Amino acid sequence: MRSSVEALAHLGLVLETPLFEAACGALGLVVGSFANVCIHRIPERRSVVSPPSRCPDCGERVRAWDNIPVLSYAVLLGRCRSCGTRISPRYPAVEAANGLAYAALAAARGPGWPTLVSMGLVTALLILSLIDLDHQILPNVITRPGIAAGIAASFLPGSPLAPWASAAAAAGGYLILFAVAKGYLALRGREGLGQGDWKMVAMLGAFLGWQKMLLAVFLASVGGTVVGLALIGFGGRDLQHRLPLGTFLGAAGIFVVFEGDALLAWYRGLMEG
């Protein structure tokens, strides 16, 4: 019994050291590598498990030692070992971004279920953002289970949300985007928001609650407006050009995961002052 207590105490000390943050960062790199597979295969309705990764040009299977996140890309100078085809730098960028996000969450929040849940949400948002950027779709295979996962996470110890609050925020987010989409359709005669956007906002609500969900939607709208105006002013686009809202929702959602509490506290102080 005493040895078990001592082992748990030792584990607690380990989790409170930079070793925990480094381990989470390494985990983030590995999960980021898997995220690349999801970004590439899910829009094509292919399995993310099988077959193993292959070079898209020559079809040669990527060996395990050539699939180490970030490091293999650097060693191979961004090229396929077999045929020399250049590999997109987005692959190591996604891995690095996910690894840094996991390490930052571990450093800021320490070990616990809320940290693990936030890590999963960040990866899901990263995947959705890039799929929407590439294909203008937000796959149901991510958003629907994401809503359920967010509500389920509210039952875990340490969750900042009560289950009813998580479910209510998910339903409210969906209905808000539904209303906006139908209003836009009535006014403009064409669709402005796809159903994938409604589900992604519902997922944000399930994980973050209604305040942070609305904050993410607001930031995404501002970001989309700024980019849209820049494209019109400097890129030769017109008002008919559609932007992938899911990409902005994902970026805003990740920002809110890290800075949502601070931003909301600042806003409340501003209102009270």
C-alpha positions as CSV (number, residue, x, y, z in Angstrom):
1,M,0.0,0.0,0.0
2,R,2.8,2.4,1.0
3,S,4.7,1.7,-2.2
4,S,1.6,2.4,-4.3
5,V,1.1,5.8,-2.5
6,E,4.8,6.6,-3.1
7,A,4.5,5.7,-6.8
8,L,1.5,8.0,-7.2
9,A,3.3,10.8,-5.4
10,H,6.3,10.3,-7.7
11,L,4.0,10.3,-10.7
12,G,2.5,13.6,-9.5
13,L,5.9,15.2,-9.2
14,V,6.8,14.0,-12.8
15,L,3.6,15.5,-14.1
16,E,4.4,18.9,-12.5
17,T,7.8,19.1,-14.3
18,P,8.7,20.2,-17.8
19,L,8.8,16.5,-18.7
20,F,5.0,16.5,-18.8
21,E,5.0,19.4,-21.2
22,A,7.7,17.8,-23.4
23,A,5.7,14.5,-23.5
24,C,2.6,16.4,-24.5
25,G,4.5,18.2,-27.2
26,A,5.8,14.9,-28.5
27,L,2.3,13.5,-28.4
28,G,1.0,16.6,-30.3
29,L,3.6,16.0,-33.1
30,V,2.4,12.4,-33.5
31,V,-1.3,13.4,-33.5
32,G,-0.4,16.2,-35.9
33,S,1.0,13.6,-38.3
34,F,-2.3,11.7,-38.1
35,A,-4.2,15.0,-38.6
36,N,-2.4,15.3,-41.9
37,V,-3.7,11.9,-43.0
38,C,-7.2,13.0,-42.0
39,I,-7.0,16.3,-43.9
40,H,-5.9,14.4,-47.0
41,R,-8.1,11.4,-46.9
42,I,-11.4,12.3,-45.3
43,P,-12.6,14.6,-48.1
44,E,-11.9,11.7,-50.5
45,R,-13.9,9.3,-48.3
46,R,-10.9,7.1,-47.7
47,S,-9.9,5.2,-44.6
48,V,-7.5,7.1,-42.3
49,V,-6.1,3.8,-41.0
50,S,-5.4,1.8,-44.1
51,P,-3.4,1.6,-46.4
52,P,-0.2,3.1,-44.9
53,S,1.0,6.4,-46.2
54,R,2.5,6.5,-49.7
55,C,4.2,9.1,-51.9
56,P,1.4,10.6,-54.0
57,D,3.7,10.8,-57.0
58,C,5.5,7.4,-57.2
59,G,3.2,5.4,-54.9
60,E,6.2,4.2,-52.8
61,R,5.2,3.4,-49.2
62,V,6.6,5.8,-46.6
63,R,8.9,3.9,-44.3
64,A,8.5,4.3,-40.5
65,W,11.9,6.1,-40.2
66,D,10.8,8.6,-42.9
67,N,7.5,9.3,-41.1
68,I,8.9,10.9,-37.9
69,P,7.1,14.2,-37.4
70,V,9.0,17.3,-38.6
71,L,12.4,15.5,-38.3
72,S,12.0,13.3,-41.3
73,Y,10.9,16.2,-43.4
74,A,14.1,18.1,-42.4
75,V,16.4,15.2,-43.0
76,L,14.9,14.5,-46.4
77,L,15.0,18.2,-47.3
78,G,11.3,18.1,-48.0
79,R,11.5,15.4,-50.7
80,C,10.4,11.8,-51.2
81,R,13.3,9.4,-50.6
82,S,12.3,7.3,-53.6
83,C,11.5,9.7,-56.4
84,G,12.6,13.1,-55.1
85,T,9.2,14.7,-55.5
86,R,8.9,17.8,-53.3
87,I,6.6,17.4,-50.3
88,S,4.4,20.2,-49.2
89,P,5.8,22.2,-46.2
90,R,2.3,22.2,-44.8
91,Y,2.8,18.6,-43.5
92,P,5.5,19.5,-41.0
93,A,3.7,22.9,-40.3
94,V,0.6,21.0,-39.2
95,E,2.7,18.6,-37.1
96,A,4.6,21.5,-35.5
97,A,1.5,23.6,-34.8
98,N,-0.3,20.7,-33.1
99,G,2.8,19.8,-31.1
100,L,3.3,23.4,-29.9
101,A,-0.4,23.7,-29.1
102,Y,-0.3,20.5,-26.9
103,A,2.9,21.7,-25.1
104,A,1.4,25.1,-24.5
105,L,-1.8,23.7,-23.1
106,A,0.1,21.4,-20.9
107,A,2.2,24.3,-19.6
108,A,-0.8,26.5,-19.0
109,R,-3.2,24.0,-17.5
110,G,-1.2,21.1,-16.2
111,P,-2.4,17.5,-16.2
112,G,-6.1,16.7,-16.1
113,W,-9.2,15.9,-18.2
114,P,-9.8,19.6,-19.2
115,T,-6.3,19.7,-20.7
116,L,-6.8,16.5,-22.6
117,V,-10.2,17.6,-23.9
118,S,-8.7,20.9,-25.1
119,M,-6.0,19.1,-27.0
120,G,-8.5,17.0,-28.8
121,L,-10.6,20.0,-29.7
122,V,-7.6,21.9,-31.1
123,T,-6.7,19.0,-33.3
124,A,-10.3,18.6,-34.6
125,L,-10.5,22.4,-35.3
126,L,-7.1,22.3,-37.1
127,I,-8.3,19.4,-39.3
128,L,-11.7,21.1,-40.1
129,S,-10.0,24.4,-40.9
130,L,-7.7,23.0,-43.5
131,I,-10.3,20.7,-45.1
132,D,-12.6,23.6,-45.5
133,L,-9.8,25.7,-46.9
134,D,-9.0,23.0,-49.5
135,H,-12.5,21.7,-50.3
136,Q,-15.1,24.1,-48.8
137,I,-16.6,21.2,-46.9
138,L,-16.9,20.4,-43.2
139,P,-17.3,16.6,-43.0
140,N,-20.1,15.2,-40.9
141,V,-17.7,12.4,-39.8
142,I,-15.9,15.0,-37.7
143,T,-18.6,17.6,-36.7
144,R,-21.3,15.2,-35.6
145,P,-19.1,13.0,-33.4
146,G,-17.5,16.3,-32.2
147,I,-20.8,17.6,-30.9
148,A,-21.4,14.3,-29.0
149,A,-17.8,14.3,-27.7
150,G,-18.1,17.9,-26.4
151,I,-21.2,17.0,-24.5
152,A,-19.7,13.8,-23.2
153,A,-16.6,15.7,-22.0
154,S,-18.8,17.9,-19.8
155,F,-19.4,14.8,-17.6
156,L,-15.7,14.4,-16.9
157,P,-14.1,15.5,-13.6
158,G,-13.0,19.2,-13.7
159,S,-15.1,20.1,-16.7
160,P,-15.9,23.9,-16.6
161,L,-19.3,23.1,-18.2
162,A,-22.3,21.3,-16.7
163,P,-23.8,18.8,-19.2
164,W,-27.0,20.8,-19.6
165,A,-24.9,23.9,-20.4
166,S,-22.9,22.1,-23.0
167,A,-26.0,20.6,-24.7
168,A,-27.8,24.0,-24.6
169,A,-24.8,25.8,-26.1
170,A,-24.6,23.2,-28.9
171,A,-28.3,23.5,-29.7
172,G,-28.1,27.3,-29.5
173,G,-25.1,27.5,-31.8
174,Y,-26.8,25.3,-34.4
175,L,-30.0,27.3,-34.3
176,I,-28.3,30.7,-34.5
177,L,-26.4,29.7,-37.6
178,F,-29.6,28.1,-39.0
179,A,-31.4,31.3,-38.5
180,V,-28.6,33.4,-40.1
181,A,-28.4,31.1,-43.1
182,K,-32.2,31.1,-43.7
183,G,-32.3,34.9,-43.3
184,Y,-29.4,35.3,-45.8
185,L,-31.2,33.0,-48.2
186,A,-34.4,35.0,-48.0
187,L,-32.6,38.3,-48.5
188,R,-30.1,37.4,-51.2
189,G,-31.8,34.4,-52.9
190,R,-28.7,32.2,-52.4
191,E,-27.1,30.2,-49.7
192,G,-24.5,31.9,-47.6
193,L,-23.8,29.3,-44.9
194,G,-23.7,25.6,-45.4
195,Q,-25.0,23.1,-42.9
196,G,-21.4,22.1,-42.0
197,D,-21.0,25.6,-40.5
198,W,-24.0,25.1,-38.3
199,K,-22.7,21.8,-37.0
200,M,-19.2,23.2,-36.5
201,V,-20.6,26.0,-34.3
202,A,-22.7,23.5,-32.4
203,M,-19.5,21.6,-31.8
204,L,-17.8,24.7,-30.5
205,G,-20.7,25.3,-28.2
206,A,-20.6,21.8,-26.9
207,F,-16.9,22.1,-25.9
208,L,-16.7,25.8,-25.0
209,G,-20.1,26.9,-23.7
210,W,-22.3,29.7,-25.1
211,Q,-20.1,32.6,-24.2
212,K,-16.9,31.3,-25.8
213,M,-18.9,29.9,-28.7
214,L,-20.3,33.4,-29.5
215,L,-16.9,34.9,-29.1
216,A,-15.4,32.4,-31.6
217,V,-18.2,33.2,-34.1
218,F,-17.7,36.9,-33.6
219,L,-13.9,36.7,-34.1
220,A,-14.4,34.4,-37.2
221,S,-16.8,36.9,-38.7
222,V,-14.4,39.8,-38.2
223,G,-11.5,37.8,-39.6
224,G,-13.6,36.7,-42.6
225,T,-14.7,40.3,-43.2
226,V,-11.2,41.6,-43.1
227,V,-9.8,39.0,-45.4
228,G,-12.8,39.4,-47.8
229,L,-12.3,43.1,-48.0
230,A,-8.6,42.6,-48.6
231,L,-9.3,40.2,-51.4
232,I,-11.7,42.6,-53.0
233,G,-9.4,45.6,-52.6
234,F,-6.1,43.9,-53.5
235,G,-6.9,40.5,-55.0
236,G,-9.4,41.4,-57.7
237,R,-12.3,39.4,-56.1
238,D,-15.9,40.6,-55.9
239,L,-18.7,40.3,-53.4
240,Q,-19.8,37.0,-54.9
241,H,-16.5,35.3,-53.9
242,R,-17.2,32.8,-51.1
243,L,-14.8,32.4,-48.2
244,P,-14.5,29.1,-46.2
245,L,-16.2,30.2,-42.9
246,G,-15.1,26.9,-41.3
247,T,-11.4,27.9,-41.7
248,F,-12.1,31.2,-39.8
249,L,-14.2,29.4,-37.2
250,G,-11.4,26.9,-36.6
251,A,-8.7,29.5,-36.2
252,A,-11.0,31.6,-33.9
253,G,-11.9,28.5,-31.9
254,I,-8.3,27.6,-31.3
255,F,-7.6,31.2,-30.2
256,V,-10.5,31.1,-27.8
257,V,-9.3,27.8,-26.3
258,F,-6.1,29.6,-25.3
259,E,-7.3,33.2,-24.7
260,G,-11.1,33.0,-24.3
261,D,-11.2,33.3,-20.6
262,A,-8.8,36.3,-20.6
263,L,-10.7,38.1,-23.4
264,L,-14.1,37.5,-21.7
265,A,-12.7,38.8,-18.4
266,W,-11.4,41.9,-20.1
267,Y,-14.7,42.5,-21.8
268,R,-16.6,42.1,-18.5
269,G,-14.2,44.6,-16.8
270,L,-14.8,47.0,-19.6
271,M,-18.5,46.8,-19.3
272,E,-18.4,47.2,-15.5
273,G,-16.0,50.1,-15.7
